Amino acid sequence: FPSHDMYAIVLSSNATDIFFINNSINISRIRFDRREDGSTEEQNNLTIMNFLDVNVYKQSDSSPLVTASVTIIDKDSNELYSGKTDTEGAIPTQTITYLTINASLFNSTNFYYNQSCKDTSSYNTTCRTIHSIQVELAGYTEQTRNIDMNQSKFEAFYLAISGGIGTCDCPVTGNWAISDGSVCNLATTCDIGNNKLKINSGGLLINNGGKLYARGGCYV
């Protein structure tokens, strides 16, 4: 092996349960070695982890989307997180495993010379990335994104309204504004009196005998 000063991390003497979290580590500069030449073979292990934050927003106005379903999966299809966004459109910060190494002698320059994480069965190393994030919410287009968890990351998702036609909710009082990009199907009679219909973003489809009375006018 080259001299110790060429490495960012050197483990020996049965160093176990070592965790590096939220650190920028050059994985091509990791070395496991015996305490001294000729000593009994030792076993060391190292786990590298990073933080992942996910926020979900509405594409049209960047407002937070509440109760959007977020699922995080590692490269071996293990589900690491499944839950819904809060009032800020966020999920709790996740601590994601990037790489684990369990070995007696190990020189990462032989495997990660380009800092590309990969499994090496001969030295019992396991790369957990690439990770997949799936985001979905009824009425919005589902998104899936693959990321390399080689460092802590913040991932923002902007969901577009799916464009499907939903049922209109005729307002009981006041003006009727369609501003969320949705297209609704009016199949009944809607009478908003002297109020106005304003379509800022989206559309209104009147069919199947539907009728609209808006004496204040319709504005697009």
Backbone as JSON, one array per atom type, in Angstrom:
{
  "sequence": "FPSHDMYAIVLSSNATDIFFINNSINISRIRFDRREDGSTEEQNNLTIMNFLDVNVYKQSDSSPLVTASVTIIDKDSNELYSGKTDTEGAIPTQTITYLTINASLFNSTNFYYNQSCKDTSSYNTTCRTIHSIQVELAGYTEQTRNIDMNQSKFEAFYLAISGGIGTCDCPVTGNWAISDGSVCNLATTCDIGNNKLKINSGGLLINNGGKLYARGGCYV",
  "N": [[0.85, -1.2, 0.0], [0.39, 2.33, -0.58], [1.84, 5.15, 1.24], [0.44, 6.27, 4.43], [-0.28, 8.99, 4.41], [-1.47, 9.52, 2.02], [-4.11, 8.97, 2.14], [-7.54, 9.65, 2.94], [-9.0, 8.41, 4.92], [-7.97, 6.04, 7.25], [-8.21, 2.89, 8.6], [-7.62, 0.62, 11.28], [-6.69, -2.01, 13.61], [-9.03, -3.43, 14.35], [-11.19, -1.59, 14.05], [-14.43, -0.84, 14.48], [-17.94, -0.32, 13.7], [-17.88, 2.32, 12.65], [-19.0, 5.42, 11.62], [-19.48, 7.77, 9.1], [-21.11, 10.69, 8.62], [-22.83, 12.96, 6.63], [-20.55, 14.07, 5.34], [-18.05, 15.22, 3.08], [-16.43, 12.99, 1.36], [-13.68, 11.6, -0.25], [-13.99, 8.75, -1.81], [-12.09, 7.23, -3.03], [-9.91, 7.28, -1.48], [-9.64, 5.6, 0.79], [-8.49, 3.38, 3.27], [-7.95, 0.21, 4.7], [-6.02, -1.39, 7.12], [-3.55, -3.58, 8.66], [-2.51, -3.29, 12.09], [0.21, -3.5, 12.42], [2.88, -4.83, 10.45], [2.59, -8.3, 9.89], [0.92, -8.77, 12.03], [-1.99, -10.21, 13.66], [-4.75, -10.97, 11.57], [-7.17, -8.44, 11.08], [-10.5, -7.12, 11.49], [-12.33, -4.58, 10.07], [-14.9, -2.06, 9.91], [-16.84, 0.27, 8.03], [-19.2, 2.83, 7.55], [-20.73, 5.0, 5.31], [-22.8, 7.76, 5.28], [-25.43, 10.0, 4.24], [-27.43, 13.04, 4.35], [-30.82, 13.45, 3.31], [-33.18, 15.63, 2.03], [-36.51, 16.24, 1.09], [-38.79, 18.16, -0.69], [-42.06, 19.08, -1.8], [-43.8, 20.79, -4.3], [-46.42, 22.81, -5.8], [-46.49, 23.14, -9.26], [-47.48, 25.38, -10.65], [-47.55, 27.65, -8.97], [-45.62, 27.36, -7.05], [-46.37, 26.76, -4.46], [-46.52, 24.92, -1.33], [-47.23, 21.41, -1.44], [-49.45, 19.53, 0.31], [-49.71, 16.41, 2.01], [-48.69, 14.87, -0.07], [-47.52, 11.81, -1.39], [-44.46, 10.29, -0.64], [-41.85, 8.18, -1.55], [-38.87, 6.46, -0.88], [-36.32, 4.56, -2.28], [-33.68, 2.18, -2.32], [-30.91, 0.97, -4.38], [-31.23, -1.73, -4.42], [-33.88, -2.16, -4.28], [-34.92, -1.86, -1.74], [-37.19, -0.47, 0.5], [-36.78, 2.59, 1.94], [-38.05, 4.77, 3.01], [-41.4, 5.8, 3.46], [-43.99, 7.97, 3.25], [-45.96, 10.96, 3.95], [-46.08, 14.38, 2.83], [-45.74, 17.34, 4.9], [-47.34, 20.36, 6.18], [-45.62, 22.18, 5.09], [-44.89, 21.04, 2.79], [-42.92, 19.18, 3.04], [-40.87, 16.31, 3.97], [-39.65, 14.44, 6.85], [-36.14, 14.89, 7.51], [-34.03, 12.53, 6.01], [-31.64, 10.01, 6.79], [-29.4, 8.58, 4.79], [-27.88, 5.61, 3.73], [-24.89, 5.39, 1.98], [-22.53, 3.93, 1.35], [-21.07, 0.87, 2.45], [-18.4, -0.79, 4.09], [-16.77, -3.75, 4.9], [-14.05, -5.26, 5.99], [-10.71, -6.72, 6.19], [-8.17, -6.1, 5.03], [-7.99, -3.42, 2.84], [-7.97, -1.4, -0.01], [-9.07, 1.36, -1.36], [-8.37, 2.68, -3.68], [-7.99, 0.83, -5.62], [-10.49, 0.24, -6.55], [-12.23, 2.44, -6.54], [-11.19, 4.49, -8.08], [-12.12, 6.49, -9.73], [-13.97, 7.62, -8.14], [-16.38, 6.34, -8.35], [-19.04, 4.72, -7.04], [-19.4, 1.3, -6.23], [-20.21, -2.2, -5.91], [-17.99, -4.53, -4.35], [-17.42, -7.66, -4.09], [-15.33, -9.28, -3.22], [-14.14, -7.89, -1.16], [-16.22, -7.43, 0.5], [-17.83, -5.07, 0.24], [-20.49, -2.76, -0.08], [-22.42, -0.86, -2.18], [-24.99, 1.4, -1.81], [-26.34, 3.17, -3.4], [-27.54, 3.73, -6.78], [-30.25, 5.84, -5.64], [-33.85, 5.96, -5.59], [-36.49, 8.28, -5.84], [-39.88, 8.56, -5.4], [-42.74, 10.42, -6.12], [-46.09, 11.25, -5.54], [-49.43, 12.48, -5.95], [-52.9, 12.68, -5.77], [-54.53, 13.88, -8.63], [-52.36, 15.17, -9.66], [-49.42, 15.06, -11.74], [-47.42, 12.23, -11.52], [-44.06, 11.88, -10.3], [-40.76, 10.58, -10.73], [-37.47, 10.27, -9.59], [-34.03, 9.61, -10.0], [-31.19, 9.49, -7.93], [-27.78, 10.1, -6.99], [-26.46, 9.36, -3.97], [-24.02, 10.47, -3.02], [-23.4, 12.63, -1.55], [-24.85, 14.89, 0.87], [-28.19, 15.96, 0.15], [-30.7, 18.18, -1.17], [-33.81, 17.8, -2.51], [-36.13, 19.12, -4.66], [-39.41, 18.86, -5.74], [-41.62, 19.69, -8.33], [-44.85, 19.54, -8.99], [-47.07, 19.09, -11.68], [-50.46, 19.82, -12.45], [-52.52, 17.11, -13.36], [-54.16, 17.33, -15.56], [-56.43, 15.96, -16.05], [-60.02, 15.69, -16.31], [-62.1, 16.94, -13.92], [-64.86, 16.95, -11.55], [-66.9, 19.83, -11.37], [-67.17, 22.22, -8.75], [-69.7, 24.11, -8.0], [-69.8, 27.39, -6.85], [-71.36, 28.55, -3.85], [-71.75, 31.19, -3.04], [-70.56, 34.41, -4.18], [-67.85, 35.25, -6.54], [-66.67, 32.98, -9.11], [-63.69, 31.45, -9.38], [-61.25, 29.91, -11.33], [-58.19, 28.8, -10.87], [-56.14, 27.02, -10.55], [-55.14, 25.53, -12.62], [-56.63, 23.35, -13.33], [-59.05, 21.39, -15.21], [-62.45, 21.39, -15.34], [-65.56, 19.56, -15.39], [-68.71, 20.56, -16.11], [-71.74, 19.38, -15.55], [-74.18, 19.9, -14.58], [-76.64, 22.36, -13.51], [-75.4, 25.53, -12.86], [-75.71, 28.39, -11.09], [-74.51, 31.42, -10.53], [-75.51, 33.86, -10.11], [-75.31, 37.37, -10.08], [-72.62, 37.4, -10.09], [-69.16, 36.82, -11.13], [-67.43, 34.7, -13.49], [-64.15, 33.72, -13.47], [-61.46, 32.64, -15.26], [-58.34, 31.93, -14.68], [-56.25, 30.13, -14.8], [-56.53, 27.15, -16.28], [-59.57, 25.39, -17.1], [-63.04, 25.2, -18.23], [-65.47, 22.86, -18.89], [-68.51, 22.48, -20.36], [-71.07, 20.27, -20.56], [-73.3, 17.49, -21.33], [-75.85, 18.43, -20.69], [-75.31, 20.44, -18.91], [-75.41, 23.73, -17.42], [-74.57, 27.17, -17.18], [-74.99, 30.09, -15.33], [-73.95, 33.26, -15.2], [-74.24, 36.28, -14.53], [-72.63, 38.41, -14.11], [-70.65, 38.17, -15.92], [-68.12, 36.45, -17.9], [-64.72, 35.76, -17.72], [-61.58, 35.3, -19.19]],
  "CA": [[0.0, 0.0, 0.0], [1.12, 3.59, -0.47], [1.94, 5.67, 2.6], [-0.82, 6.69, 5.04], [-0.66, 10.37, 4.17], [-2.19, 9.61, 0.76], [-5.49, 8.55, 2.36], [-8.4, 10.49, 3.78], [-9.42, 7.57, 6.04], [-7.21, 4.81, 7.47], [-8.73, 2.14, 9.74], [-6.88, -0.57, 11.67], [-6.89, -2.44, 15.0], [-10.42, -3.81, 14.54], [-12.06, -0.42, 14.18], [-15.76, -1.26, 14.06], [-19.06, 0.61, 13.9], [-17.45, 3.67, 12.32], [-19.96, 6.06, 10.74], [-19.25, 9.11, 8.61], [-22.41, 11.2, 8.23], [-22.84, 14.32, 6.11], [-19.18, 14.49, 5.08], [-17.58, 15.09, 1.71], [-15.31, 12.05, 1.45], [-13.17, 11.02, -1.48], [-14.01, 7.3, -1.52], [-10.91, 6.57, -3.6], [-8.81, 7.47, -0.53], [-9.95, 4.85, 2.01], [-7.58, 2.24, 3.42], [-7.98, -0.64, 5.89], [-4.69, -2.0, 7.21], [-3.17, -4.15, 9.96], [-1.85, -2.36, 12.99], [1.64, -3.58, 12.07], [3.14, -5.98, 9.57], [2.69, -9.6, 10.54], [-0.03, -8.93, 13.13], [-3.16, -11.03, 13.37], [-5.68, -10.31, 10.67], [-8.18, -7.68, 11.78], [-11.72, -6.83, 10.74], [-12.78, -3.2, 10.27], [-16.06, -1.71, 9.08], [-17.09, 1.69, 7.85], [-20.45, 3.16, 6.85], [-20.82, 6.4, 4.9], [-24.22, 8.13, 5.17], [-25.69, 11.41, 3.95], [-28.79, 13.5, 4.6], [-31.67, 13.72, 2.14], [-34.41, 16.38, 2.27], [-37.4, 16.27, -0.07], [-39.94, 19.06, -0.62], [-42.95, 18.96, -2.95], [-44.51, 22.04, -4.55], [-47.27, 22.91, -6.98], [-45.69, 23.74, -10.34], [-48.03, 26.64, -11.15], [-47.26, 28.81, -8.11], [-44.57, 26.98, -6.08], [-46.91, 26.6, -3.1], [-46.29, 23.56, -0.84], [-48.29, 20.42, -1.6], [-49.62, 18.77, 1.56], [-50.11, 14.98, 1.93], [-48.12, 14.16, -1.22], [-46.84, 10.57, -0.98], [-43.05, 10.23, -1.01], [-41.22, 6.89, -1.29], [-37.44, 6.43, -1.2], [-35.9, 3.17, -2.48], [-32.27, 2.06, -2.71], [-30.68, 0.29, -5.65], [-31.65, -3.13, -4.28], [-35.34, -2.12, -4.13], [-35.32, -1.77, -0.33], [-37.9, 0.78, 0.8], [-36.14, 3.27, 3.07], [-39.01, 5.71, 3.6], [-42.69, 5.97, 2.81], [-44.8, 8.85, 4.08], [-46.61, 12.08, 3.27], [-45.53, 15.7, 3.13], [-46.43, 18.12, 5.93], [-47.9, 21.63, 5.71], [-44.58, 22.89, 4.34], [-44.56, 20.25, 1.61], [-41.64, 18.49, 3.33], [-40.81, 15.09, 4.78], [-38.52, 14.51, 7.79], [-34.82, 14.63, 6.95], [-33.65, 11.12, 6.02], [-30.22, 9.67, 6.79], [-29.34, 7.54, 3.76], [-26.59, 4.92, 3.6], [-24.28, 5.48, 0.65], [-21.54, 2.87, 1.13], [-20.58, 0.13, 3.62], [-17.21, -1.59, 3.84], [-16.4, -4.66, 5.98], [-12.88, -5.95, 5.46], [-9.49, -6.66, 6.98], [-7.28, -5.28, 4.21], [-8.77, -2.8, 1.77], [-7.38, -0.21, -0.6], [-10.15, 1.8, -2.25], [-7.87, 3.19, -4.95], [-8.07, -0.26, -6.6], [-11.87, 0.07, -7.0], [-12.97, 3.69, -6.66], [-10.22, 5.48, -8.55], [-12.86, 7.62, -10.31], [-15.0, 7.92, -7.15], [-17.64, 5.71, -8.74], [-19.41, 3.73, -6.03], [-19.82, 0.01, -6.77], [-20.0, -3.34, -5.02], [-16.8, -5.36, -4.56], [-17.72, -8.81, -3.24], [-14.12, -9.85, -2.63], [-13.84, -7.16, 0.06], [-17.47, -7.23, 1.23], [-18.27, -3.67, 0.2], [-21.82, -2.65, -0.68], [-22.85, 0.49, -2.54], [-26.46, 1.44, -1.7], [-26.9, 4.08, -4.39], [-28.39, 4.89, -6.96], [-31.52, 5.82, -4.95], [-34.99, 6.43, -6.35], [-37.52, 9.0, -5.09], [-41.16, 8.58, -6.11], [-43.67, 11.39, -5.53], [-47.39, 11.25, -6.21], [-50.57, 13.09, -5.27], [-54.08, 12.6, -6.63], [-54.78, 15.09, -9.41], [-51.1, 15.72, -10.14], [-48.58, 14.13, -12.48], [-46.43, 11.53, -10.69], [-42.67, 12.07, -10.69], [-39.74, 9.69, -10.18], [-36.14, 10.82, -9.83], [-32.9, 8.81, -9.51], [-30.12, 10.36, -7.45], [-26.57, 9.51, -6.4], [-26.34, 9.9, -2.61], [-22.6, 10.61, -2.68], [-23.32, 13.76, -0.65], [-26.17, 15.29, 1.35], [-28.89, 16.62, -0.94], [-32.06, 18.68, -1.07], [-34.49, 17.56, -3.76], [-37.41, 19.8, -4.76], [-40.27, 18.37, -6.81], [-42.69, 20.6, -8.71], [-45.84, 18.69, -9.66], [-48.07, 19.75, -12.53], [-51.8, 19.21, -12.42], [-52.49, 16.03, -14.35], [-54.9, 17.69, -16.77], [-57.67, 15.2, -16.13], [-61.22, 16.5, -16.12], [-62.77, 16.62, -12.68], [-66.19, 17.5, -11.35], [-66.9, 21.22, -10.91], [-67.89, 22.59, -7.53], [-70.33, 25.42, -8.22], [-69.77, 28.14, -5.6], [-72.66, 28.95, -3.29], [-71.78, 32.65, -3.07], [-69.37, 35.09, -4.69], [-67.32, 34.93, -7.86], [-66.09, 31.65, -9.3], [-62.36, 31.57, -9.98], [-60.49, 28.68, -11.6], [-56.83, 29.35, -10.91], [-55.15, 25.99, -10.21], [-54.74, 24.8, -13.81], [-57.49, 22.19, -13.55], [-60.16, 21.48, -16.15], [-63.58, 20.72, -14.69], [-66.69, 19.2, -16.24], [-69.97, 21.02, -15.53], [-72.84, 18.6, -16.14], [-75.41, 20.31, -13.89], [-76.89, 23.79, -13.62], [-74.69, 26.35, -11.88], [-76.17, 29.77, -11.17], [-73.78, 32.26, -9.57], [-76.19, 35.15, -10.03], [-74.66, 38.53, -10.68], [-71.17, 37.27, -9.89], [-68.34, 36.62, -12.33], [-66.57, 33.54, -13.66], [-62.8, 34.12, -13.9], [-60.57, 31.5, -15.51], [-56.97, 32.43, -14.73], [-55.39, 29.01, -15.2], [-57.35, 25.96, -16.3], [-60.65, 25.46, -18.07], [-64.38, 24.76, -17.84], [-66.13, 22.12, -19.95], [-69.94, 22.37, -20.07], [-71.68, 19.28, -21.44], [-74.28, 16.58, -20.73], [-76.97, 19.18, -20.15], [-74.87, 21.42, -17.93], [-75.71, 25.12, -17.71], [-73.92, 28.15, -16.3], [-75.54, 31.42, -15.32], [-73.01, 34.18, -14.56], [-74.7, 37.56, -15.07], [-71.55, 39.38, -14.0], [-69.74, 38.0, -17.04], [-67.1, 35.4, -17.87], [-63.43, 36.37, -18.07], [-60.5, 34.32, -19.37]],
  "C": [[0.89, 1.24, 0.0], [1.11, 4.09, 0.97], [0.61, 6.21, 3.08], [-1.24, 8.09, 4.64], [-1.34, 10.57, 2.82], [-3.68, 9.34, 0.94], [-6.25, 9.53, 3.22], [-8.83, 9.74, 5.03], [-8.55, 6.34, 6.08], [-7.75, 4.14, 8.72], [-7.86, 0.92, 9.99], [-7.26, -0.93, 13.1], [-8.36, -2.74, 15.3], [-11.33, -2.62, 14.84], [-13.43, -0.77, 13.61], [-16.8, -0.19, 14.37], [-18.64, 2.06, 13.71], [-18.42, 4.25, 11.29], [-19.47, 7.47, 10.38], [-20.56, 9.62, 8.03], [-22.28, 12.66, 7.81], [-21.42, 14.87, 5.95], [-18.87, 14.35, 3.6], [-16.3, 14.26, 1.73], [-14.94, 11.56, 0.06], [-13.05, 9.51, -1.27], [-12.86, 6.55, -2.18], [-9.7, 6.71, -2.68], [-9.15, 6.85, 0.82], [-9.05, 3.62, 2.08], [-7.85, 1.53, 4.74], [-6.65, -1.37, 5.94], [-4.52, -2.65, 8.57], [-2.47, -3.09, 10.79], [-0.36, -2.33, 12.72], [1.83, -4.82, 11.23], [3.26, -7.25, 10.38], [1.72, -9.81, 11.68], [-1.21, -9.77, 12.69], [-4.13, -10.24, 12.49], [-6.81, -9.66, 11.45], [-9.38, -7.44, 10.87], [-12.18, -5.42, 11.08], [-14.05, -2.97, 9.45], [-16.34, -0.22, 9.14], [-18.4, 1.87, 7.08], [-20.46, 4.66, 6.56], [-22.29, 6.72, 4.62], [-24.34, 9.63, 4.88], [-27.15, 11.74, 4.2], [-29.53, 13.74, 3.28], [-32.93, 14.44, 2.6], [-35.21, 16.44, 0.98], [-38.56, 17.23, 0.21], [-40.74, 18.96, -1.91], [-43.79, 20.22, -3.08], [-45.43, 21.9, -5.75], [-46.51, 23.68, -8.06], [-46.17, 25.14, -10.7], [-47.65, 27.84, -10.29], [-46.24, 28.54, -7.0], [-45.07, 26.91, -4.63], [-46.71, 25.15, -2.64], [-47.5, 22.66, -1.1], [-48.32, 19.53, -0.36], [-50.15, 17.38, 1.24], [-49.69, 14.32, 0.62], [-47.36, 12.94, -0.72], [-45.41, 10.55, -1.52], [-42.49, 8.87, -0.61], [-39.77, 6.94, -1.74], [-36.99, 4.97, -1.21], [-34.43, 3.15, -2.85], [-32.13, 1.19, -3.95], [-31.09, -1.18, -5.63], [-33.15, -3.25, -4.01], [-35.8, -2.2, -2.67], [-36.0, -0.43, -0.09], [-37.34, 1.4, 2.06], [-37.09, 4.24, 3.77], [-40.27, 5.71, 2.78], [-43.57, 6.81, 3.72], [-45.36, 9.99, 3.27], [-46.0, 13.4, 3.71], [-46.39, 16.43, 4.15], [-46.95, 19.43, 5.33], [-46.89, 22.48, 4.94], [-44.2, 22.15, 3.06], [-43.31, 19.4, 1.8], [-41.88, 17.16, 4.03], [-39.68, 15.25, 5.78], [-37.2, 14.22, 7.08], [-34.45, 13.16, 7.11], [-32.13, 10.98, 6.02], [-30.04, 8.42, 5.94], [-27.95, 6.93, 3.69], [-26.12, 4.95, 2.15], [-23.38, 4.28, 0.37], [-21.2, 2.2, 2.45], [-19.39, -0.73, 3.2], [-16.92, -2.43, 5.07], [-15.24, -5.51, 5.48], [-11.73, -5.91, 6.45], [-8.46, -5.79, 6.27], [-8.09, -4.72, 3.05], [-8.08, -1.54, 1.31], [-8.35, 0.29, -1.66], [-9.64, 2.32, -3.59], [-7.93, 2.11, -6.03], [-9.47, -0.36, -7.23], [-12.57, 1.38, -7.31], [-12.07, 4.81, -7.18], [-10.9, 6.68, -9.21], [-14.02, 8.04, -9.42], [-16.37, 7.38, -7.54], [-17.94, 4.57, -7.77], [-19.91, 2.44, -6.69], [-19.54, -1.07, -5.75], [-18.7, -4.06, -5.38], [-16.92, -6.54, -3.61], [-16.48, -9.38, -2.57], [-13.71, -9.16, -1.33], [-15.09, -6.81, 0.86], [-17.82, -5.75, 1.35], [-19.6, -3.61, -0.56], [-22.15, -1.19, -0.93], [-24.37, 0.51, -2.58], [-27.11, 2.35, -2.74], [-26.78, 3.42, -5.77], [-29.72, 4.71, -6.22], [-32.62, 6.41, -5.83], [-35.99, 7.11, -5.42], [-38.78, 9.04, -5.96], [-42.12, 9.5, -5.38], [-44.99, 11.34, -6.29], [-48.45, 11.89, -5.31], [-51.73, 13.1, -6.24], [-54.33, 13.94, -7.31], [-53.54, 15.73, -9.99], [-50.29, 14.63, -10.85], [-47.5, 13.54, -11.57], [-45.02, 11.8, -11.22], [-41.78, 11.04, -10.0], [-38.37, 10.24, -10.56], [-35.09, 9.9, -9.23], [-31.76, 9.74, -9.12], [-28.96, 9.53, -6.91], [-26.36, 10.16, -5.04], [-24.89, 9.99, -2.16], [-22.34, 11.84, -1.81], [-24.74, 14.1, -0.19], [-26.85, 16.15, 0.29], [-30.26, 17.11, -0.51], [-32.69, 18.53, -2.44], [-35.87, 18.21, -3.72], [-38.17, 19.27, -5.97], [-41.38, 19.39, -7.06], [-43.68, 19.82, -9.57], [-46.83, 19.52, -10.45], [-49.41, 19.05, -12.35], [-51.92, 18.27, -13.6], [-53.27, 16.35, -15.61], [-56.15, 16.87, -16.96], [-58.86, 16.1, -15.85], [-61.94, 16.04, -14.88], [-64.14, 17.26, -12.59], [-66.09, 18.92, -10.81], [-67.66, 21.36, -9.59], [-68.42, 24.0, -7.71], [-70.35, 26.18, -6.9], [-71.17, 28.55, -5.15], [-72.82, 30.46, -3.34], [-70.5, 33.17, -3.71], [-68.97, 34.68, -6.08], [-66.77, 33.51, -7.89], [-64.76, 31.82, -10.03], [-61.74, 30.18, -10.14], [-59.06, 29.11, -11.83], [-55.75, 28.3, -10.69], [-54.72, 25.15, -11.4], [-55.61, 23.61, -14.14], [-58.54, 22.48, -14.62], [-61.32, 20.72, -15.55], [-64.75, 20.57, -15.65], [-67.98, 19.6, -15.53], [-71.11, 20.31, -16.25], [-74.16, 18.89, -15.44], [-75.62, 21.79, -14.13], [-76.19, 24.54, -12.49], [-75.1, 27.8, -12.1], [-75.45, 30.59, -10.1], [-74.31, 33.69, -9.56], [-75.46, 36.25, -10.76], [-73.14, 38.52, -10.52], [-70.47, 36.9, -11.19], [-67.65, 35.26, -12.3], [-65.23, 34.03, -14.21], [-61.94, 32.88, -14.05], [-59.17, 32.06, -15.71], [-56.0, 31.37, -15.22], [-56.22, 27.74, -15.13], [-58.46, 26.11, -17.32], [-61.95, 24.93, -17.5], [-65.04, 24.11, -19.05], [-67.59, 21.92, -19.55], [-70.56, 21.38, -21.06], [-72.71, 18.46, -20.67], [-75.41, 17.35, -20.04], [-76.59, 20.22, -19.13], [-75.18, 22.84, -18.37], [-75.01, 26.02, -16.7], [-74.61, 29.5, -16.46], [-74.58, 32.32, -14.5], [-73.3, 35.56, -15.12], [-73.63, 38.65, -14.97], [-70.52, 39.25, -15.11], [-68.74, 36.87, -16.81], [-65.79, 36.0, -18.42], [-62.35, 35.29, -18.13], [-59.19, 35.07, -19.55]]
}
